[in-house]
Amino acid sequence: MKKLEITNRRAKYEYHFIDEYQAGIVLMGSEVKTIKIGKASIVDSFCYFKGDELFIKNFNVTEMSTSYTHEPNREKKLLLNKKELKKLKSDLTKGLTIIPYKVYTNDKGIIKVKIVLAKGKKDWDKRNDIKEKDIQRELKKTIF
């Protein structure tokens, strides 16, 4: 079985990751088919609470040209335990945010979303990260 992995690479540049969670996602049949062929993007997506439930917004699943289609940017419900939802909701009051980092299939072929509790980086944090990557790259060149 082919492994699927759609990653938001920009997230590590924009945020400090604090905690990670694995969540299920409620999808329509045409969305599952589209995601499994890799036609989805989580770059501008974010998670928010509506009541006691967690939803993902701006998760772009490209529309297929079939008779039964879906809305590309509709909000989708994320499936977590009550304990995890309660902890996430309490952490949001501390000025943190929840972002989807990765969409993947597990061993059974079920589509999962890795969401991350994160804190936004300042400009100087981003510059320090770039500087560290450059130093590591130069060290690798000198070693080999």
Phi, psi and omega in degrees: 000134181286131179276134179256138176208112176246120187242144172266089185291334181291338184300320180293333178283325186270338189224152166270122180280132180252312183213147180242146177224148174256125184233146170278169181219141179271118183231158172273163182302318181291331177291320180299313180299316181294317180294320182293337174268001172090017182261062180215158180217136178242021186298311183261014186275158178209164181246147178211159179265136171236102188072234178256012182250148181258131180236155175248133182240150180065025172278102188276113175249112185303139181283134179269159180266067176240175182290326179250113183238179181232166175280127187300321185248027182293153179284143183236142181278137176260144184251113177226165175291156178301322180297317179293319178298317180296317179295316179298317182295322179289327179288335180294335180288347180272010179087018179264170179226161178245123179233144173282130183256324185211141171246127184210169174255139178276189183298331181272358180087012180272137181281127180236159177236128174268113178256152187231131170278121190220161176238134182295143179272152172274168181300320181292330174297318181295320179295320178296321178297317179297318180298317179297318179297319179296319179296315179298321179296317179294321178297320178296323179294319182287329181289318183263000000 
